[in-house]
């Protein structure tokens, strides 16, 4: 098979009835839609007023700070094990729905519940805490969260109310680092 360019591949796929957009960049989620996808995407454009020079400079400095922090996180790493605590399951909220993997089916959930009843939570959650909120965003542990909520609802036993967690500070991580943790 000959080496195809991206354009040749797009033309071939279009000939097969697939309208796929290609994007080179650091986005981690698919953005392409197939031709017969029932979900329709609506695009709206609007114009913002021009920014003042002070606002442009503030945004540039903020973006520079974010990029430096991101580079540091990926180069030096973050000690996710530094802040261990038990967190109330009612204070945990799922991360964005398009970041998480598939939820367990009923059989898998029952197996997980049985395992937690027998041995407890063996792998702590990884959460991100925003200082401006009382909630913790779940990075890793969505299935365990569902299992613990079911166990607590059915038993009212406090050993299922508080889960072991490694808590990351919202100011220390950014969206790309969190997504990399989810994928890992």
Secondary structure as the mmCIF struct_conf table of DSSP 4:
data_model
#
loop_
_struct_conf.conf_type_id
_struct_conf.id
_struct_conf.beg_label_comp_id
_struct_conf.beg_label_asym_id
_struct_conf.beg_label_seq_id
_struct_conf.end_label_comp_id
_struct_conf.end_label_asym_id
_struct_conf.end_label_seq_id
HELX_LH_PP_P HELX_LH_PP_P1 UNK A 2 UNK A 5
HELX_RH_AL_P HELX_RH_AL_P1 UNK A 6 UNK A 15
TURN_TY1_P TURN_TY1_P1 UNK A 16 UNK A 17
BEND BEND1 UNK A 25 UNK A 26
BEND BEND2 UNK A 29 UNK A 29
TURN_TY1_P TURN_TY1_P2 UNK A 35 UNK A 36
BEND BEND3 UNK A 38 UNK A 39
HELX_LH_PP_P HELX_LH_PP_P2 UNK A 40 UNK A 41
HELX_LH_PP_P HELX_LH_PP_P3 UNK A 47 UNK A 52
HELX_RH_AL_P HELX_RH_AL_P2 UNK A 53 UNK A 76
TURN_TY1_P TURN_TY1_P3 UNK A 80 UNK A 81
BEND BEND4 UNK A 82 UNK A 83
STRN STRN1 UNK A 84 UNK A 88
HELX_RH_3T_P HELX_RH_3T_P1 UNK A 89 UNK A 91
STRN STRN2 UNK A 92 UNK A 94
TURN_TY1_P TURN_TY1_P4 UNK A 97 UNK A 99
BEND BEND5 UNK A 100 UNK A 100
HELX_LH_PP_P HELX_LH_PP_P4 UNK A 102 UNK A 104
HELX_RH_AL_P HELX_RH_AL_P3 UNK A 106 UNK A 119
BEND BEND6 UNK A 123 UNK A 123
STRN STRN3 UNK A 125 UNK A 129
TURN_TY1_P TURN_TY1_P5 UNK A 131 UNK A 132
BEND BEND7 UNK A 134 UNK A 134
STRN STRN4 UNK A 136 UNK A 140
HELX_RH_AL_P HELX_RH_AL_P4 UNK A 142 UNK A 155
HELX_RH_3T_P HELX_RH_3T_P2 UNK A 158 UNK A 160
TURN_TY1_P TURN_TY1_P6 UNK A 161 UNK A 161
STRN STRN5 UNK A 162 UNK A 169
TURN_TY1_P TURN_TY1_P7 UNK A 170 UNK A 172
HELX_RH_AL_P HELX_RH_AL_P5 UNK A 175 UNK A 183
#
